[in-house]
Amino acid sequence: MTKYFRIVLAAGLVALWIVSGSAFAQSPNTYTSIVVTDITSGAPVVGGFFTTLVNVSVANSGGGTPTAVQGVEAYIGFDPSVVNVVDFDNNPTNGTQVEIKAGFFTTISTGINRVETPCPGTTKPSCIHIALTQTTGGVTNGSGIIASIRWIGVAPGAAGISVEVPPTVLSDPNGQPVTINNAGAPSITVLPPGAIMGGVTRQGRAANRHAGTSVLALNPAGSLVAGPVTTADSGAFVSPLAVPAGGTYTVVASYPGYLAAQKSSVYIVGATVNIGTTQLRGGDVNGDNCINIFDLATMASWFSSAAPPAPAPVDVNDDGVINIFDMAIGASNFSRCGPTTW
């Protein structure tokens, strides 16, 4: 029978374990963490995409030999009836995978990277299972990302995202476990979808030549929630901006050579909201969201020249040549700055 002995050295505050004849030491002044971050982009809405990150950290303080983290094996649980993982490499033949990131580790060897159903060693119906090590020395002090997970909402409800400990483990360079002091994930609820529709035309364009304008939705903190989507030839959004119902958003439209336009305080109650059509004002050649002498001087220096491939900001109307029509558009908006009101 394996015997366990614990010797506490008051002066060094070091715990020594002898397990099956092998010994390892971990300072009580070591603190480790593995967490799933809150949403970094997108929004948890049915049919929408959002991203979270997996962050690992280790900190050693005080004296003694620092504990190093050489490897991580993580089990990130979730409810597949509410959210699914978007395959990072878009290759279904090798299974669903997440994006491994160099943040906590800088030189990485990946042992496993897949979604498993059911999640082994847990009560979770599904989980992301990743295992990776650093091929150089272990990390004794540091914090960083090991993976980026892109999710899609499939039904309203609690996503059930969690870091399962056990079986999630950290390893030191000798293949011994490092105690995990903190593990967790945010409570994310997938909401029923709301939708924003509208249209954007561009000054100086003929009818049905308004394709390609970029439109996105931001939350009150200025973070991206949905998009970008683009416009069709008519200027209408080619698809709605899918956002969580019950929120208030700012919609921003932009295209090279034009001032951005913005619609603020768009409140979504759970249905499609049409915010109408706006027109972008042209002549912002240098992209500083103001139209002034620098923009007109740049157009003048290109006058009668063939334009670079579209979209070229200096060729405001994208007709393939910089001429009086481009300069007239810019001059009509002299001293304007964006974003203009939708």
N, C-alpha and C positions, 0 to 999 in steps of 0.2 A: 504494500500500500504506500502510495506517495505521501511523504511527510512534508509539512510546510513549517518553516521556522521564520519568525520575524524578530529582528533585532533593531531596536530603536537607539540611535546614537544621538544623544541630546545635543552635543556640541555641533555636529554637522547636520542635524535634522534630516538624516538620510534613512530611508527604509530599504532594507535588504531582504529580498526573497530568495529562498533556495527551492527550486521546483524540479523534482526528478533529477537531482544531481547537477543542474545548471543554475547559475546565479546571474541576476541582473539587478541594477539599481536605478530608481527613478526619483529624482529630487522632488520633495513636496512643494518646492517653489516653481514647479513647472505647471503651466496652465494651457490646456488645449481646447480647441473648439472646431466643430464642423457644422455648418448651418447652410440651409437654403435661404438665399436672400429674398427680399420682397421683389415685386415685379419691377423689372428694369426697362421694359418697353412693351407696348401693346396694352390690351385690356382683357380681363377674363369675361368674355361674352360668348354666348353660343355662336359658333361659326367664326369666332375671332381668334387671333393668335396673340400670345404673350410670352415673355421670356423671364426666366429666373436664373440665378447663378448659384453654384455650390462653392462656398468659401471655407478654407481650412486655415487655422492659425495655431501657432505654438509660441509661447513666451517663457523664457527662463530668467528668473531673478534670484539674486542672492549668490552665495558661494557654491562650491562643489562642481562636479562635472555636469554640464548641461545635458538635458535629454534631447535627442535629435529624432525627428520624424523622417523616415526614409520611404515609407509606403503608406498608401491609403486604399482601403477597400470599403466602398460605400454602397448602402442600399437605400435608395430614395423611393419611399412608398407613395402610391397615389391611387385614386379611385378611377378606374378606366371607364366607368359608366358616366363620369362627369368630364374628365379630361383625358386626352391622349398625348403621347410624345410625338413630335414631328421628326421624322428621320433626317438626321443631319446631312448624310451623304446622298440622300434620295435614291438609295440602292436597296430595294426590298429583298434581294437575294442574300444579303449578308446580315439581315436583321435590322431592327430599329436601333439606332445609335444616337448618342448625344455628342456635342462638340467638346473635345478635350482642350483645355486651355493651359498655356504656360503662364502661371501667375504665382502660385505657391511653390510649385516645382518649376525649374527652368529647363532641365534636361529630363525628358519623360520617356519611360517605357510602359506601354499599356498592356495589361494582362487580359482584361475583359472590358467590354463596353456594349451592353445590350439591355433590352427590356425583357423581364422575366414574369411570366404569369403561370401559377401564383408566385408570390414572392417567397423564396426559400427562407425558412427559419423565422418567419413572421406570420402575423395574421392578416397582412395586407394582400388584397387580391392581385396587385401588380406592383412592380418596382423597377427602377433603373438600377442596374448593377454595374458598377465601374470599379476597376482595380488598377492602380498605377503606382509606379515607383520613380524616384529620382536616380539617375544613373551616375551622378556624382555624389558628393557628401550629403548627409542628411541636413535638414533644416532645423536649426536650434532656436532661432528667433525670426518670426516672419508671419505674414498673413497674405493670402492671395486666392485667386480663383483657380479651381481645378477643372470646372466644367460649366458649360452654358447649356441650358435646357430650354427648348422652344416647345410650348404647349399649344394645343388647340382645344377650345371649349366645345363639348359635344352635347351637354345637357345642363340645365340649371341645377345648382346644388353645391355642396362643399367639395372642393377638389381633393381633400384628404392628403395633401402633400406632407411628408414627414421624413426625418432621418431616423432610420430604424437602428437602435443600439440596444442589445446586439441585433444583428450580426455585423454592423458597421464596426471596423477596427482601424486603428493606426498602428504602424510598426516602426520600431527603431532599427538602426543598421544591423543589429545582431539577430533580427527576426523575432524580437520579443514585443509583446503588446505594450502600447503606450496608453495610459488612462485617458479617456475622453471626458473632459470636465463639463463640456457644454455641447449639446446637440439640439437642433430645432429647425423649424420651418414656419413661415407665416401662415395664418389662416386665410385661405383664398376661396372666395365663393364665386362661382360662375353665374352670371346674371342673364336673364332673357335679353335678346338683342333689341337695340333700337337702331335706327338707320337715318343717315343724313344724305339727302340728294340735293342737287342744284346744278348750276351751269356757270361756265366762265368763257367769255369771248375775249379776243385780244384786239385792241385798237389798231386800225390800219389793215385788218384782214378782210378778205372777201368772205361771203357767206360760205359755210361748210369748210372753212380752213382754220379751225380752232382746236384741232386735236393736239394732245401732248402736254397740256397744262397739268402741273402736279398739284394735287389737293390733299390736305391732311387735317386731322383733328387733334387738338391739344387739350389737356385737362387744365384746371385753373392754376396748377403749379408750372405749366409750360412744358410738361412731358408729353411725348407722343403717345396717343391712344389708338389711333386708327389711320391707315393709309401709309404712304401716299397711294391714292388712286389717280388715274389720269382722265382727261376729257376726250370725248369723241369728236368727230369733225364738226358736229353741230355745237359743241361746247358743253354738252351735258356730261355729267359724270358717267363713265363707262360702267361703274358699279357703285353701290352705296358705301358710305363710310359706316362700318358696323361698330357701334359703340354701346357700352352698357346703358340700359334704361335707367332713368332717374338721375342722370348726371347733366352737368352744364359744360359746354365745350366751346372752344374757339376754332373756327375753320379758317385755314390759310391757303391761298392759291398763289402759285408762282410759276414764272416762265422766264428763261434767259432774255435779257433786254427789256424787261418790263418791271414796273413796281409791283410788289406783292399786294394782294388784297386780303382783307380780313373781315370775318363775321364773328362778332363776340357774343357771348351769353346765349348760345344755342342750347336750349333746354330740351332734353329727350325724355318723353313720358312712356316709351314702350312701343312706339309706332314710327313710321317713316315721316320725317320732317323735311319739307322742301324749303330751302332757304333762298330760292330764287336765283337769278342770274346776275353776275357782276361783270364788269369789263375792266381788264388790266390796261393801265396806261403805259405807253411805250417810251423808250429813250434812255433807260438806265443801262448804259453800255458797260460801265465798270462794276456793276453789281453792288453798289453801296446803298441802294434803296433810296437814292435821291437823284434828280435829274438837274444837271448844272452845266457850266461851261466846259468842264472836263469831258463830259459825255459828247457834247456837240463837237468839241475839238477833235476827239477821237474819230467820230464819223466823218468829219471834214478831211482828216488825214487819209481815210480810206475811200474818199469820194471817187466814183466811177470804177472802183476795183471790184473784181469778182469776190464774192463772199466766201469765207471758210465754210466747211460743211455745216449744215443746219443741225441744231439751233446755234446760231452765232449771234451773240448779243449786239454786235455792231450792225448786223443786217436785221434791223428791228422787225420788218415784215416778212422775213424769210423768202424773199423773191429771188435770191441768188446774186444780187448786186447792191452795193451801197450807193444810194443816189438821193435825189432831192426829197423823195417820199419818206425815207428814213429820217432825214434831218428835219422835215416838217413835223413828223410825229413827235420827235424829241423837243423841238422848239415850242410846240403847243402845250407841252407839260413842263416848261422851264420853271425851276424853283419848287416843283412838287417833290414831296418825299412820301415814302410808303411806311407801313402798309396803308393803302387807301381803304375806305369803308365799303363793305360789300353792299 
